Amino acid sequence: MNRTARAAALGAGALLIALSLPAPPVAAAEQPRIDLRVLVVTDGGPATAAIAAELDAQGTPFTTVDLRQSGRPVIDAAFLADTVGGRPRARFQAVVLPNDNPFATGSAESAALAAYERTYNLPQVDAYTYARPQAGLQTPEYSGSLDGARAEVTAAGKGGPFGYLTGAVPFEDNSPTVSESYGHLAKPAPGADFTPYVDAAIPGGSGRGSLVGEYRHDGRRELVVTFVYNQHQQQFKLLVRGVVDWMTQGVRVGASRNYFAVHVDDVLGSDDRWDMELNCTPGDIDCPPGQGEQDGIRMTSEDAAHAAEWSKRRGLPLDMAYNGGGSELYREENDGEDPLADDLVADRGSFRWVNHTYNHPFLGCEQDISTVPWACAKNADGSTKYVPRTEIDDQISLNRSWGQRYQLPLDNGELVTGEHSGLRVLPQQPDDNPNLDPALRDNGVRWLGSDNSREPGQRRLGPSLTVPRFPMNVFYNAGRVEEQVDEYNWIYTRKSDGGSGLCENSPVTTCLDGPLDTSTGYEDHIVPVESAIAFGHALSGDPRPHFIHQSNLAEDRIAYPVLDRVLDGYEALYTKAAPLVNLRMADIGAELRSRAAWDAALDAGGVTAYRIGDTVTVQAPAGVAATATMPTGTKQQLAVGTETFGSPYAGRSSGWVSPGLLQDRVTLTLPSAPQAGRTGGSAPKAVPAAGRAHVPPGVAKHVPPGAAGKTPEALPTRR
């Protein structure tokens, strides 16, 4: 996502947000303007790319200067500061460097940065640097792999920027043959004003060495990081919140929280079972017609009671995507009785409920299942034959009526169609069912579930916005552990090992070294892998939900070990000040929509944010809510009175800020001066007027190609 320089002032209709800050102890007329933008200087390494990716994800403006580019701007006084309306301006609130000094010895650019940081009391992050006296450390007592290491947040770190963590910072070790992390462990240099925030035991040595610490010298502050990382690694995700908070001193535009929501599809319905001999699912479209015997998996009353107890105990309400027609069919076949539905309805307040259509038909094209894979049926003129509007409308409205009859707490604007059908699905159906849009309008659907493995971005379909959902590799057609492992082996092993070989040509996954043992492979391999993927999503500030199926809560209840591992792992690492946020589908959709509008405003250069003395002003296009992070206790000034800004999270308050109907300005009053761990130096000083700097094209934010890498994901699922 390319965000160019965002300093353009807007005309009428602009949103002005003033955030009141404590004034430094100098005259107001002398206060410089500090732009709320981060300067990221990169040499192409993964550490600066990771920090840039985090700023991008949080919606925090930044500018990138790539030292590898011959035409890059020179980082001098004119580039770093200028004047606006006769007032001195610092163009960046913080600086990120690839190491403690990426410039040549005696570099004028290094001297300009040092003078800039001293003048405005602004912090510097050394994204990954060698431990040495120039960075406030002794030479390393250990340099090497940190795979599997257990670092710890120090007392100073807990009292400062990393107070949201309980203490442990485990480093990943995903492969016995590949080194995944590297770093240097060293103690503070004699006489240096250096405070370790994160450290680890020195292998083969005595004591502990710093991995992240603050070095104060010459009127400047540096956050010194001595291990390398990329944006996907767990250790980075754990610590980056504190890094950003430290560099912005807890006052910034942009925000981040950790999210986790789980949708359970096909509730009240029945899911077909995987056949371990045929390697397909009889009754479903992956088995040729006539092969095998259909064998359904459906929750019982005992499973419903367990789901309610689990949701209450874990503090995570499951989102039940239900098919009311499944219950009615069961009643027809069982003398009008359905104990499962009765028990779920009786305990309906333990869950959230989502309309999943009445009896789960495919609502895209009419499927020709005479062959595998299936194809779209054709009209006489050769055009695609689509499911008609009346059928889609009936499936939505009948299921809604069923839920209302049983007083389920529904949001009528939410819908997940069976198999996400109606939306395009490649290769068979490259276009949305044209009858889906009017049916959504008929029923007031505003949020439509989609499959993140097929469409990771939110998009509009008529009156609705999609809510992409992460599929979990806990398969819809498995109720027992051995079925799950057998199907997993079929998908993820090579043909030479008895598998399908699908993994051999997949761009998002690799093959297993060999088939998993059906009795131990689930706990030993699948649970750790699938929980790690979900855990990574949760730590990425991504609100999109995960989805499983009711079959996974039945029989062996195979979903719970994965979900428990995610929740247990999170509770072990984060304090209660940074809980997993569990949103329902409509709120997730609204969050994604707000982020998209904010990102578009940033991309278009339509946002400016700056601080002058005790005031911060954020300017954005009319109708675009601004996201911000401020000290907890910040108050928002209303037309009459005040209200608390945002809500507390990880030691700060964050939220979306919009003006009232009769206002174009919102004022936030902070309870105290922003702090981020230890601070030092004097208050920001006035600087002499300088010529207005010009930012050459292409200087603004750029993440180097290939720096992002890939994270393992589930293969697309059909439900």
C-alpha positions, 0 to 999 in steps of 0.5 A, a space after each residue: 500500500 503506497 501512501 505518499 506525502 500526506 501533508 495537503 491541507 483540505 478545504 471546506 468539509 474537512 474534519 479537524 480533530 484537536 487533541 490537547 496535550 500538556 504544554 512544554 515549559 516554554 512560551 506558546 509562541 515559540 512551540 514548534 510544530 511536530 508532524 505525527 509521521 515516522 521517518 523510516 530509513 531502510 537498507 532493504 533489510 527485513 527489520 525496517 520492513 517489519 516496522 513499516 508493515 506494522 505502521 501501515 497496519 495501524 494506519 500510522 503515516 510514515 515516510 520511507 527513504 531507501 538508502 539503496 536508491 541512487 536518486 533518494 533525497 539527502 537527509 539534511 536539515 532542510 529535509 527534516 525540518 522547515 517552517 509553516 506560516 513562520 513556525 518551525 516544523 519538525 517533519 517527523 515525530 520519530 526516526 527508524 534506522 536499520 541500525 545505530 548508524 547506517 551512514 559512512 563515518 563522519 556522515 553529514 546525514 548522521 550529524 543532521 539526524 542527531 542534531 534534529 533528534 536533540 533539537 526536538 527531543 525525538 526518539 530513534 529506533 535502531 531496528 537491528 544493530 550489532 551490540 557495541 559501545 556506540 549503541 550503549 552495549 559491550 561487545 556481544 557475549 553471544 552471537 548466534 541463533 535464538 531459535 527456541 530462546 525464551 526472552 523476558 521483559 525486564 522490570 523496566 520494560 514492564 513499567 515502560 513500553 512493554 507493560 502489556 506483556 506478562 513477561 515471557 517472549 518466546 522465540 519461534 523454532 519451527 524447523 529443526 534444520 533452518 535457522 529462523 532467528 539470529 541476534 546478539 546478547 550483550 550487557 550495557 557498556 560501563 558508564 553507559 545510560 542503558 536500560 534493558 527492556 527485554 533480555 535473555 540468558 547468555 548461552 554458555 555465559 553468566 547473567 543476561 544480555 539485552 535484546 531491546 533496550 533504551 540508550 540515552 546519550 548526548 541529549 538523545 534516546 535510542 531504542 536498541 534492538 539486537 536481534 533480526 526479525 521479519 513481520 510474521 514472526 511471533 517475537 516481533 508481533 509480541 514486541 512491536 506494539 511496545 516499539 511503536 508506543 515508545 517511538 510515538 511516546 503514546 500519542 499517534 494517529 493509528 491504533 491496534 488491538 488483538 482480535 479473535 472470533 470463531 464462527 461455527 457453520 451449519 449449526 442445526 444441520 448435518 455435515 457429510 462424513 469423509 470416507 477414509 477408503 474412498 478419499 472423498 465425501 459421499 453425499 457431497 460433490 467430491 465423490 462421483 455419483 453413486 460412490 460410498 454411503 452418506 453418513 451425517 455428523 450432527 451435534 447432540 444435546 451433550 455437545 450443545 451443553 459442552 459448547 455453552 459451558 466452554 464459551 462461558 468458561 473461556 469468555 469467548 462466545 461462539 458465533 453460531 451460523 445456523 440452518 433452521 431447516 436442519 432442525 425442521 428436517 430432523 423433527 420430521 424424521 424424529 416424531 417432531 422432536 429435536 433435543 439439540 435445537 431445544 437445548 441450544 435455544 434454551 442456552 441461546 444467550 451463551 452464543 451469538 447467532 448468524 443467519 446461514 440460510 434455511 437449509 444450506 443450498 448452493 446459491 450460485 450457479 446451478 451445479 452440474 454434479 455429474 462429474 468431478 469437479 462439478 460445473 455450472 449448468 447452462 441455459 439453452 443459449 449457453 449462458 450460465 444458469 443461476 439460482 433464481 432470486 426467489 430461492 435466495 430470498 426464501 432461504 434468507 427470510 425463512 431462516 430469519 423467521 425461524 430464528 425470530 420464532 425461537 428468539 435468537 439474538 440476531 443481527 438481521 444485517 448479517 448473512 453467511 450463505 452456504 459455502 459462501 455461495 452466490 459469490 464468485 468461485 473459481 474456476 467454475 463460477 467467475 462472476 457473482 450470481 446476479 440474483 444475489 444483489 437484489 435478494 440481499 436488498 430485499 432482506 436488508 443484508 449489510 454484511 455478507 460472509 466470504 472466504 478469506 482464502 478466496 477473497 481476502 479483501 472486503 468488497 461491496 456487493 449491492 447493499 452489502 460489504 463482505 466480511 472475509 473469514 479465515 478457514 481453519 484446517 479443522 475439516 467440515 467433514 470430520 467429527 473424529 480425530 482419525 478422519 481429520 488426520 486421514 483427510 489431512 494426509 490426503 491433502 498434504 502428502 505427496 502422491 508417492 506417499 499415498 496422498 493427493 499431491 495437491 500440495 506439490 503444486 500449491 503456492 501457499 503450502 508445502 507437503 508433509 515429509 510423510 503421512 501423519 499417524 492417525 492416532 497421534 498426528 492430530 495432537 502432535 502436528 495438526 493442533 500446533 500448526 493450526 493454532 499457530 496460524 490462528 494465533 498469528 492472525 490474532 497477534 496481527 491486529 486483524 479482526 477477521 473471524 475464523 470459521 469451523 463447522 458444527 461437526 467439529 463440536 460433535 463426536 471427538 470435538 476436535 475443534 476445542 484443542 485448537 481453540 484452547 491452545 490459541 487462548 491458553 497461549 495468549 493468556 500466558 503472554 498478555 496481561 488482562 490490559 490487552 485482551 483478545 477482542 471478540 467482535 460479532 460479524 457486523 462490528 468486524 465488517 464496520 471495523 474493516 470499512 472504517 480502516 479502508 476509508 482511513 487507508 484510502 485517505 492516507 493513500 490520497 494524501 488527504 490526512 495531516 496530523 501535527 502537534 503544536 505545544 498542547 494541541 494536536 490537529 488531525 485533518 482528514 476528508 469529510 466523513 472519514 473517521 480518524 483512528 488515534 491512540 492516546 493516554 488512558 483517561 483522555 477526554 473528548 470535548 463535545 458541544 456540551 460537556 465531555 466524554 471519555 475518548 476511545 476505550 482502554 487497551 494495552 495501557 493506552 486509549 484508542 478508538 475512532 474519532 468523528 465530529 458531531 453533527 454540528 461540529 467540525 472540530 473535536 478536542 481531546 484533553 489528555 490527563 498527563 504528559 505522554 510517556 513511553 518508558 524512560 524519557 529524557 532531555 529537555 522539552 522541544 525547543 524552537 528552531 531557527 526558520 529554515 527553507 521549506 523542504 521539498 519531498 521528491 516524488 517516490 520518497 514517501 512510504 514504500 515497502 521494498 518488494 519481497 520483504 513481506 514474505 508469506 505466512 502459511 494458510 489453509 488451502 481453500 475450503 468448499 464450505 
